[in-house]
Amino acid sequence: MTGQVKLDSYTDAGVIVSIDLVNQLTAAGGHAVPAAGDELGALTRILAFDPPSLAALGADDVPGFVALARVLREVFDDLRGDDVDAAAQRLNTLLARSPAQPHLAKEEGRWRLHHHPVHAELVAMYTAICAEALARVVSAGDADRLGTCQAPDCGRVFADVSKNGSRRFCTTTCQNRVKVTAFRRRRGGAGTPPAEQPLDQRRQPR
């Protein structure tokens, strides 16, 4: 991920799904977790990029995805505290738990490398996909590119694809809100920042 990179390729799908799972299924700061019963709707949005995954998704998969999202949140929390060793150990645990069996599969005339068995169940499959993708980022020396928004009332996570790796916020809205609040505080006023806008990250089907 060194240099400016767009997270929109097949190989980046696991990073983006990890970010979506953390942001939509876990809470941190002022970021709320979906109400009970809404998790399936969140997962439907997350997996909409891949029709086969979406077709296989059912209510029975919700607890497994929520549990995966919580572990992925802990990975980002470790990285936020500059504890790459702890993050790596969590990822190793996920990789050991997942049915990771790398193999080549031909899709639309092109060979792609998969990191899960062809017939793996959905949660197990995405455990392998997400753990492998984040482990790849860490092993490339780019762990600092997996960030958590520094706005005090946010907690959303993101992948920093900027050229100089200096991103500190999930959106420009959060960045501007912090700047406005700091400016008004210096001027002796109370800032009322604008509402946060969701980050639109695209990905291609697996």
N, C-alpha and C positions, 0 to 999 in steps of 0.2 A: 504493500500500500504506500510505498515511498513515492513522493511526488503527488501530483493531483490525479486522483482516480475516481471514476464514476462507479458507484455500486449498482450496476444494472446488468451484470453478466451472470451466466449460470454458476460460475465458481463463487460468486459473491452471495448467492441466494441464502446460504446458511447464516452469514453475518446479518443480513437484513431480517430474516425470520427471527433470529435471536433477539434483535433489537425490538421487533414488533411484539414478541412474546413478553419481554420484560415491560415494555411501555404500556401494553394493553391488558396484561393479566396480573401485574404486581403494583403495589403502592409504595411511594417514597416521597418525602417532603409533602407538598400539597397535592401531589398527583394521586388521584383516587383509583382504587381497584374497581372493576365492574361489579355491580350488584349481583347477588346470587341469582343465577339463571341467565345472566347476560354474557357469561363467559363463552357460551357456544356461538353467540352472535359475533363476539370479538374474534374467535377462531375462524369463523366463516370468512371474515374480512381478511384475516392474515393469510389464509390458505387460498384465497380467491385466485391468486396468480397461477395455481396449478390445478386444473380441473380434476385429475385423478385423485389427488389428495382431498379435494373438496368433496368429491363423491363418496369417499371412504369415511369422512368425518361423521362421528355420531356422538350422542350425549355421553356415552360410556368413555369417550376419549378425554373429556374435559378434565377430570381429576389428574390424569397423567400429564397433560399439557400444563396445568397450573403448577404442579410440582416441578416440572422442568423449568418453567419460567422463574420460579423462586430460586432455584439453584443458579440459573443464569444471572439473576439479579445479584446474587452473592459474588459471582465472578466479577461483575462490573464494580461492585462495592470494594472488592479486594484491589482492583486496578485503580479505583479512585483513591485508595489509601497507599498507592505505590507498592503494594504487596504482590508482585508478579508471581512469587513463589507460591503463595496461597492460591492465587487464581489458577496457576498451572496444576496444582494438586487437585483442585475441584474439577478441572477439565479432564484430568487423567481418570478420576473416579467416574465421570460421565462416560468417557470412552470405554472404560472397562465394563461398565454396566450395559452399554449399547451393543447391538449385534453388528459392529463394524466389520464388514467383509468387502474390501475394495474390489471392484470388478468393472469391466468395460461393458456398456450397454449401447446398442445402436438405436438412435432416435432420429427419425426424419433424415436418414442417410448419413448421420454423423455419429461417430463414437464418442461417448461421454463417460467419464470416470465417476462411478457411484461409490458411496462409502457405506452402503447398507445392503443387505440381501434383497433380492428382487421382491420377495413376498413378505418382507418384514411388516409387522403391524405399524400403524401410523405413528403412535407416540415413540416407539422404539426407533423407527426410521428417522424421525426428526431429532431425536436425541443424538443419533449418529451424525446427522447433517450439521446440526448446530455446534456440537462439541468439536467436530473436525474443523469446521470453518474458523471458530474462535482460536483453536489450538494452532491453526496455520498462521493466523495473524500474530499470535504470541511468539511462535517459533521463528518468524521472520524478523523479530526484533521491533515489532510495531505495536506492542501492547498499549503504549501511550495513545494510540489512535482510537482505542475503545474508551470513550469518555462518558461522563455523567454531567448533565447540565449543572452549572455552578449558580444558577439562580436559586436563592434560598427556599423558594416555595414551589420548586419544580420536581426534580429527581428523574426526569426522562433521560434515557441513555441514547447514544449516537455513535456513529463511526466517523472519525475526522478524516475527510479526504482532501483537506486543503493542502496546498503545496508545502507550506512551512509547518504544518501540524500544530497550529496555534489556537484552534477552535476551543472555546470554553462553554458554549451554550448550545442547546438543542436547536434553537431557532433564532433568527434575528429579532423576533418579537421578544423573547426572553432577554436577549442581550440589550435591546433598547429599553426594556422595562427596568433593568438593573441600573442602566446609565441614567435614566430619568429620575429614578428614586434617589440615586446618589447625588444628582445635581440639585434636586429639591431639598434634600437633607442639608446640603451645604448652604442653600439659600434660606434654610429655616422653615421650609414647607413640607407637607406630607404628600408624597407622590401617590398618584392613583394610576398604576400602569395599565396599558391596554390588555385585552384578553389574548391569551396565547393561541397561535395558529398551529395546527398540526404539521409535522414534517412530512412532505410527500416524497417517499422513496420508492423507486420503481425497480422491478426485477423481472427477469425472464423466466418462463416455465422451466422446470427441470427436464 
